[in-house]
Amino acid sequence: MSIPRDIETYDLIIVGAGSGNMIPGPEMESWRIAIVEPNQFGGTCLNRGCIPSKMLLYPAEVVQHARHAAQLGVHHTLDRVD
């Protein structure tokens, strides 16, 4: 079976530009490599913090969203965050 000429071929396709972009090394210098990343290059750890940071940031993001909820007709009270 032959590959149609309009389809690009790669030696390696990396899904996710977080730690996955650390895979290619000097021995792959001649390879055709594609990195597929739908968000910011660098992945979660670089752009949002790794697991311990995410455990702190997620509740803060929820509170931040709640602060702006009134603009959407959602009213609430926030008494405490632990």
C-alpha positions as a Markdown table, in Angstrom:
| # | Residue | x | y | z |
|---|---|---|---|---|
| 1 | Met | 0.0 | 0.0 | 0.0 |
| 2 | Ser | 1.4 | 3.4 | -0.9 |
| 3 | Ile | 0.9 | 6.6 | 1.1 |
| 4 | Pro | -0.8 | 9.4 | -0.9 |
| 5 | Arg | 1.5 | 12.3 | -1.8 |
| 6 | Asp | -0.6 | 14.9 | 0.0 |
| 7 | Ile | -0.2 | 13.2 | 3.4 |
| 8 | Glu | 2.9 | 14.2 | 5.4 |
| 9 | Thr | 4.8 | 11.5 | 7.1 |
| 10 | Tyr | 6.8 | 11.7 | 10.3 |
| 11 | Asp | 9.2 | 9.4 | 12.2 |
| 12 | Leu | 7.8 | 10.5 | 15.5 |
| 13 | Ile | 4.6 | 12.3 | 16.6 |
| 14 | Ile | 4.5 | 13.7 | 20.1 |
| 15 | Val | 1.1 | 14.3 | 21.6 |
| 16 | Gly | 1.4 | 17.1 | 24.2 |
| 17 | Ala | 4.0 | 19.8 | 24.4 |
| 18 | Gly | 4.7 | 19.4 | 28.1 |
| 19 | Ser | 7.3 | 17.0 | 29.1 |
| 20 | Gly | 6.8 | 15.2 | 25.8 |
| 21 | Asn | 8.9 | 17.9 | 24.1 |
| 22 | Met | 11.9 | 16.6 | 26.1 |
| 23 | Ile | 11.8 | 13.2 | 24.2 |
| 24 | Pro | 13.8 | 14.3 | 21.1 |
| 25 | Gly | 17.5 | 14.0 | 21.5 |
| 26 | Pro | 20.6 | 14.4 | 19.4 |
| 27 | Glu | 20.3 | 10.9 | 18.1 |
| 28 | Met | 17.0 | 12.0 | 16.4 |
| 29 | Glu | 18.5 | 14.9 | 14.7 |
| 30 | Ser | 17.6 | 13.7 | 11.2 |
| 31 | Trp | 14.1 | 12.6 | 12.1 |
| 32 | Arg | 10.9 | 14.4 | 11.0 |
| 33 | Ile | 9.2 | 15.1 | 14.3 |
| 34 | Ala | 5.7 | 16.7 | 14.9 |
| 35 | Ile | 4.5 | 18.0 | 18.2 |
| 36 | Val | 0.7 | 18.2 | 18.5 |
| 37 | Glu | -0.5 | 20.6 | 21.3 |
| 38 | Pro | -3.9 | 22.3 | 21.3 |
| 39 | Asn | -3.0 | 24.8 | 24.1 |
| 40 | Gln | 0.1 | 26.7 | 25.0 |
| 41 | Phe | 3.4 | 25.1 | 24.3 |
| 42 | Gly | 5.0 | 23.9 | 27.5 |
| 43 | Gly | 2.0 | 22.0 | 28.8 |
| 44 | Thr | 0.4 | 22.2 | 32.2 |
| 45 | Cys | 3.5 | 22.2 | 34.4 |
| 46 | Leu | 5.1 | 25.1 | 32.7 |
| 47 | Asn | 2.0 | 27.2 | 32.2 |
| 48 | Arg | -0.2 | 26.3 | 35.2 |
| 49 | Gly | 2.1 | 24.5 | 37.7 |
| 50 | Cys | 2.5 | 20.9 | 38.4 |
| 51 | Ile | 0.3 | 18.8 | 40.7 |
| 52 | Pro | 1.0 | 20.5 | 44.1 |
| 53 | Ser | 0.5 | 24.0 | 42.5 |
| 54 | Lys | -2.7 | 22.9 | 40.7 |
| 55 | Met | -4.2 | 21.7 | 44.1 |
| 56 | Leu | -3.8 | 25.3 | 45.3 |
| 57 | Leu | -4.6 | 27.1 | 42.0 |
| 58 | Tyr | -7.8 | 25.3 | 41.1 |
| 59 | Pro | -9.8 | 26.5 | 44.2 |
| 60 | Ala | -8.5 | 30.0 | 43.6 |
| 61 | Glu | -9.7 | 29.9 | 40.0 |
| 62 | Val | -13.2 | 28.7 | 41.2 |
| 63 | Val | -13.4 | 31.6 | 43.6 |
| 64 | Gln | -12.3 | 34.0 | 40.8 |
| 65 | His | -15.0 | 32.6 | 38.5 |
| 66 | Ala | -17.6 | 33.0 | 41.3 |
| 67 | Arg | -16.6 | 36.7 | 41.7 |
| 68 | His | -17.6 | 37.3 | 38.1 |
| 69 | Ala | -20.7 | 35.1 | 38.2 |
| 70 | Ala | -23.1 | 38.0 | 38.9 |
| 71 | Gln | -22.5 | 39.2 | 35.4 |
| 72 | Leu | -24.2 | 36.0 | 34.2 |
| 73 | Gly | -27.1 | 36.3 | 36.7 |
| 74 | Val | -25.6 | 33.9 | 39.2 |
| 75 | His | -25.6 | 35.3 | 42.8 |
| 76 | His | -23.9 | 33.6 | 45.7 |
| 77 | Thr | -22.2 | 34.1 | 49.0 |
| 78 | Leu | -18.7 | 32.9 | 49.7 |
| 79 | Asp | -18.1 | 32.5 | 53.4 |
| 80 | Arg | -14.9 | 30.6 | 53.6 |
| 81 | Val | -12.2 | 28.8 | 51.7 |
| 82 | Asp | -9.9 | 26.3 | 53.4 |
